[in-house]
Amino acid sequence: MSAFTLRLSRAATLIGLALVAPLSGASFVNTTITFNEPAFPTSNTPVSGNQSYNVLNDSTGAIISTAGELAGLTGDSADLFMNFQSTAGPLGSASWQWQPTSTGRFTASHSYAGAVGVNNPGSLTSNSVTLTFGSHVSVIDLSLHGLSFNTAGIAWEYSVIEFLRPDGSSFSAAPTIGSYLSQASINGSPSTGWYVIDSRGTVAGVGGSSTTAGTSGSNDNLAGAGLGYANVGLAPGTAIGGVRITTFLEDVRGTANGATNFTSSFTDFTFSGAVVPEPAPALICAVAGGLFLLGRSRRP
């Protein structure tokens, strides 16, 4: 065997080991995150923009249950990333807050101050949270719970929930939601990956000088089994990258109405999948070394 062939063989062995060596991983099944785990706040805390939380032990896949355990897991990666966004139309305000109510929850506040100058001005205020997973977390099932997504009042509150592909893209095109007077309520899944909660019976008298509260939508609270794969048309075992929840408040008040405030809450979710730790430094060095040897063995 020539020196070139020997070096090539050794390099190939190193590369082959790196490529076929099984990565250790820890599965988790029907694990519920209540937002009361040690990674989350313990008192009312405003949140906005990008946040990250370490909730799973990367070695075992189990929930990190105590502050001491969390502190001791040096090098353990954040598992959840949450991006909180708020936009406010004229007279509107919007914000997010973590609250210790019950166990824990992320609550969105959206409101309109003062009085409008015209009936049904139609401006929009919204709160959105996008939950995604670390690159070492593979998720193949998820269901979520929440409160007050389509609540009765003098403005029109409605919500849109989207399940995301692993790369963060949509499974299908976004549904079109019209203004209160033009919208034909969907109240369900219009296409794969999407769910709309938009009963128009929550407010009456739109277009007149005084709106009145109607009846909260049937999906105002996502209780029981919650909202999961079957509700949005995803096949069991489909890999997802996360979910996005957006609640809108359309200003449909009349000139005789006063200020109004609504809240909606993301209370918990249950998911299944696996935690696959990043490759160890030694493995990365083996790959790099193999490639280096292969490169050198090709020189004359």
C-alpha positions as CSV (number, residue, x, y, z in Angstrom):
1,M,0.0,0.0,0.0
2,S,1.4,3.4,-1.0
3,A,1.9,6.2,1.5
4,F,-0.8,8.2,-0.4
5,T,-3.3,5.3,-0.2
6,L,-2.6,4.8,3.5
7,R,-3.1,8.5,4.3
8,L,-6.3,8.5,2.2
9,S,-7.5,5.4,4.0
10,R,-6.9,6.9,7.5
11,A,-8.6,10.2,6.5
12,A,-11.6,8.3,5.1
13,T,-11.8,6.3,8.3
14,L,-11.9,9.4,10.4
15,I,-14.5,11.1,8.2
16,G,-16.5,7.9,8.1
17,L,-16.5,7.6,11.9
18,A,-17.6,11.2,12.2
19,L,-20.4,10.8,9.7
20,V,-21.8,7.5,10.9
21,A,-21.2,7.6,14.6
22,P,-24.6,7.7,16.3
23,L,-25.5,11.0,18.0
24,S,-26.8,10.4,21.5
25,G,-30.3,11.9,22.1
26,A,-32.9,12.0,24.7
27,S,-36.6,11.7,23.7
28,F,-39.5,13.4,25.6
29,V,-43.2,12.6,25.2
30,N,-46.1,14.8,26.1
31,T,-44.0,17.1,28.2
32,T,-45.9,20.2,29.4
33,I,-44.3,23.6,29.8
34,T,-46.4,25.7,32.1
35,F,-44.2,28.8,32.0
36,N,-43.6,28.3,35.7
37,E,-40.3,26.4,35.3
38,P,-37.1,27.9,36.9
39,A,-36.1,29.6,33.6
40,F,-39.1,31.9,33.8
41,P,-39.7,35.0,36.0
42,T,-41.4,34.7,39.4
43,S,-43.2,38.1,39.5
44,N,-45.0,40.3,37.0
45,T,-42.4,41.0,34.3
46,P,-42.8,43.0,31.1
47,V,-41.3,41.1,28.1
48,S,-40.6,42.2,24.5
49,G,-38.4,41.3,21.6
50,N,-36.3,38.1,21.8
51,Q,-36.1,36.0,24.9
52,S,-34.6,32.5,25.5
53,Y,-35.4,29.9,28.1
54,N,-33.6,26.7,29.2
55,V,-36.4,24.2,30.2
56,L,-35.0,20.7,29.2
57,N,-32.0,18.8,30.5
58,D,-30.1,18.2,27.2
59,S,-28.8,14.9,28.5
60,T,-32.1,13.3,29.7
61,G,-34.8,15.3,27.9
62,A,-36.5,15.8,31.3
63,I,-37.9,19.2,32.5
64,I,-35.5,21.2,34.6
65,S,-37.5,21.3,37.8
66,T,-35.5,23.4,40.3
67,A,-33.4,26.6,40.2
68,G,-30.5,24.6,41.6
69,E,-30.6,22.1,38.8
70,L,-30.8,25.0,36.2
71,A,-27.8,26.7,37.8
72,G,-25.8,23.4,37.8
73,L,-26.3,22.7,34.1
74,T,-23.4,24.7,32.7
75,G,-23.2,24.4,29.0
76,D,-26.8,23.2,28.7
77,S,-28.4,25.1,25.7
78,A,-31.5,27.2,25.7
79,D,-34.4,25.1,24.4
80,L,-37.1,27.7,23.8
81,F,-36.9,31.1,22.0
82,M,-39.8,33.5,22.2
83,N,-40.1,36.7,20.2
84,F,-42.7,39.2,21.5
85,Q,-44.0,41.9,19.2
86,S,-46.6,44.6,19.8
87,T,-48.1,47.2,17.4
88,A,-50.6,49.9,18.2
89,G,-52.9,51.9,15.9
90,P,-54.3,55.4,16.6
91,L,-55.4,55.7,20.3
92,G,-54.1,52.1,20.8
93,S,-51.6,50.5,23.1
94,A,-50.2,47.0,23.3
95,S,-47.7,45.1,25.5
96,W,-46.7,41.7,26.9
97,Q,-46.1,40.6,30.4
98,W,-45.2,37.4,32.2
99,Q,-47.6,36.8,35.1
100,P,-47.7,34.3,38.0
101,T,-51.4,33.8,37.7
102,S,-52.3,30.2,38.4
103,T,-48.9,28.7,37.4
104,G,-47.4,31.0,34.9
105,R,-48.5,32.7,31.7
106,F,-47.6,35.2,29.1
107,T,-50.4,37.8,28.9
108,A,-50.9,40.3,26.1
109,S,-52.7,43.6,26.8
110,H,-54.3,45.6,23.9
111,S,-56.5,48.6,24.4
112,Y,-57.9,51.9,23.0
113,A,-57.9,55.1,25.0
114,G,-60.3,58.1,24.8
115,A,-63.1,58.4,22.3
116,V,-63.1,58.1,18.5
117,G,-64.0,61.0,16.2
118,V,-65.8,58.8,13.7
119,N,-67.9,55.6,14.0
120,N,-65.9,52.4,13.3
121,P,-62.5,53.9,12.5
122,G,-61.1,50.4,11.9
123,S,-57.5,50.8,13.2
124,L,-55.7,47.7,14.3
125,T,-53.6,47.0,17.4
126,S,-51.9,43.6,17.8
127,N,-49.8,41.4,20.0
128,S,-47.8,38.5,18.7
129,V,-45.6,35.8,20.2
130,T,-43.5,33.4,18.1
131,L,-42.2,30.3,19.9
132,T,-39.4,28.4,18.3
133,F,-37.0,25.7,19.4
134,G,-33.2,25.4,19.7
135,S,-31.4,23.7,16.9
136,H,-30.7,20.7,19.2
137,V,-34.5,20.2,19.8
138,S,-36.6,18.2,17.3
139,V,-40.3,18.5,17.8
140,I,-42.9,16.1,16.2
141,D,-46.1,17.0,18.2
142,L,-47.4,20.0,20.0
143,S,-50.7,21.3,21.5
144,L,-51.2,24.6,23.2
145,H,-53.6,26.3,25.6
146,G,-54.6,29.9,26.0
147,L,-57.3,32.3,27.2
148,S,-59.4,35.2,25.9
149,F,-58.5,35.1,22.2
150,N,-61.9,36.3,20.9
151,T,-63.6,38.0,23.8
152,A,-66.8,40.0,23.9
153,G,-66.5,43.8,24.2
154,I,-67.0,47.1,22.4
155,A,-64.0,46.5,20.1
156,W,-63.4,43.4,18.0
157,E,-60.8,41.0,19.3
158,Y,-59.7,38.0,17.1
159,S,-56.7,35.8,16.9
160,V,-54.6,33.9,14.3
161,I,-52.4,30.9,15.2
162,E,-49.8,29.4,12.9
163,F,-47.7,26.2,13.2
164,L,-44.3,26.7,11.6
165,R,-42.1,24.4,9.6
166,P,-38.6,23.6,11.1
167,D,-37.1,26.4,9.0
168,G,-39.6,28.9,10.3
169,S,-41.6,29.1,7.1
170,S,-45.4,28.6,6.7
171,F,-47.0,25.2,5.8
172,S,-49.4,27.2,3.5
173,A,-50.3,30.7,2.5
174,A,-51.6,33.0,5.3
175,P,-55.4,33.5,5.4
176,T,-56.8,36.9,4.6
177,I,-58.7,38.5,7.4
178,G,-60.9,41.4,6.4
179,S,-62.3,44.3,8.5
180,Y,-65.2,43.5,10.9
181,L,-67.9,44.5,8.4
182,S,-66.3,42.6,5.5
183,Q,-65.1,39.4,7.3
184,A,-66.9,36.1,6.9
185,S,-65.9,34.4,10.1
186,I,-63.6,31.4,9.7
187,N,-63.5,30.0,13.3
188,G,-61.3,27.1,12.4
189,S,-58.5,26.1,10.1
190,P,-58.6,27.7,6.6
191,S,-55.5,25.8,5.4
192,T,-52.7,23.6,6.6
193,G,-50.9,25.0,9.7
194,W,-53.3,27.8,10.4
195,Y,-56.2,28.4,12.8
196,V,-58.4,31.5,13.0
197,I,-60.6,32.5,16.0
198,D,-62.7,35.3,14.7
199,S,-66.4,35.2,15.7
200,R,-68.0,38.6,14.9
201,G,-70.7,38.0,17.5
202,T,-68.4,39.4,20.2
203,V,-69.5,43.0,19.4
204,A,-72.8,44.5,18.2
205,G,-73.8,47.8,16.7
206,V,-70.6,48.3,14.6
207,G,-71.0,51.3,12.3
208,G,-73.3,53.1,14.7
209,S,-72.5,55.6,17.4
210,S,-72.3,53.1,20.2
211,T,-71.1,49.5,20.1
212,T,-72.1,47.0,22.8
213,A,-70.6,43.7,23.9
214,G,-72.0,40.6,22.4
215,T,-70.9,37.0,23.3
216,S,-67.4,35.7,23.4
217,G,-66.5,33.2,20.6
218,S,-66.7,29.5,21.2
219,N,-62.9,29.3,20.9
220,D,-62.3,32.2,23.1
221,N,-60.5,29.9,25.5
222,L,-58.4,27.0,24.2
223,A,-59.0,24.5,27.0
224,G,-59.3,20.7,27.2
225,A,-57.1,19.0,24.7
226,G,-56.0,22.5,23.4
227,L,-55.1,23.3,19.9
228,G,-53.0,20.7,18.2
229,Y,-52.0,19.0,14.9
230,A,-55.4,17.7,14.1
231,N,-56.9,21.2,14.4
232,V,-54.6,22.6,11.8
233,G,-54.4,19.7,9.4
234,L,-50.9,18.4,10.2
235,A,-50.3,14.7,10.0
236,P,-49.1,12.9,13.2
237,G,-45.3,13.0,13.5
238,T,-44.8,16.1,11.3
239,A,-41.7,18.0,12.3
240,I,-42.4,21.6,13.3
241,G,-40.2,24.5,14.2
242,G,-42.6,26.3,16.5
243,V,-45.9,28.3,16.6
244,R,-47.0,31.9,16.3
245,I,-50.0,33.4,18.1
246,T,-51.2,36.8,17.1
247,T,-54.2,38.6,18.7
248,F,-55.7,41.6,17.0
249,L,-58.0,44.3,18.4
250,E,-59.9,46.3,15.7
251,D,-61.3,49.6,16.8
252,V,-64.9,49.4,15.8
253,R,-66.2,51.8,18.5
254,G,-68.7,54.5,17.9
255,T,-68.4,58.1,18.9
256,A,-70.4,57.5,22.1
257,N,-68.1,54.7,23.3
258,G,-65.3,55.2,25.8
259,A,-61.9,53.5,26.3
260,T,-61.6,49.7,26.3
261,N,-59.0,47.1,27.3
262,F,-58.6,43.5,26.4
263,T,-56.1,40.8,27.4
264,S,-55.2,37.4,26.0
265,S,-52.9,34.7,27.4
266,F,-50.6,31.9,26.3
267,T,-50.9,29.6,29.3
268,D,-49.0,26.4,28.4
269,F,-48.1,23.9,25.8
270,T,-47.4,20.2,25.6
271,F,-44.9,18.8,23.1
272,S,-43.0,15.6,22.1
273,G,-39.7,15.1,20.4
274,A,-36.0,14.6,21.2
275,V,-33.0,16.6,22.4
276,V,-29.9,15.9,20.3
277,P,-26.8,17.6,21.8
278,E,-24.5,19.4,19.5
279,P,-21.5,17.3,18.3
280,A,-18.7,17.1,20.9
281,P,-15.5,19.1,20.2
282,A,-13.5,15.9,19.8
283,L,-15.8,14.8,17.0
284,I,-15.5,18.1,15.3
285,C,-11.7,17.9,15.5
286,A,-11.8,14.4,14.0
287,V,-13.7,15.6,11.0
288,A,-11.4,18.6,10.6
289,G,-8.3,16.4,10.9
290,G,-9.6,13.9,8.4
291,L,-10.3,16.6,5.9
292,F,-6.9,18.1,6.5
293,L,-5.2,14.7,5.9
294,L,-7.2,14.1,2.8
295,G,-6.4,17.5,1.4
296,R,-2.6,17.0,2.1
297,S,-2.6,13.5,0.6
298,R,-3.7,15.0,-2.7
299,R,-0.6,17.2,-3.0
300,P,2.1,16.0,-5.4
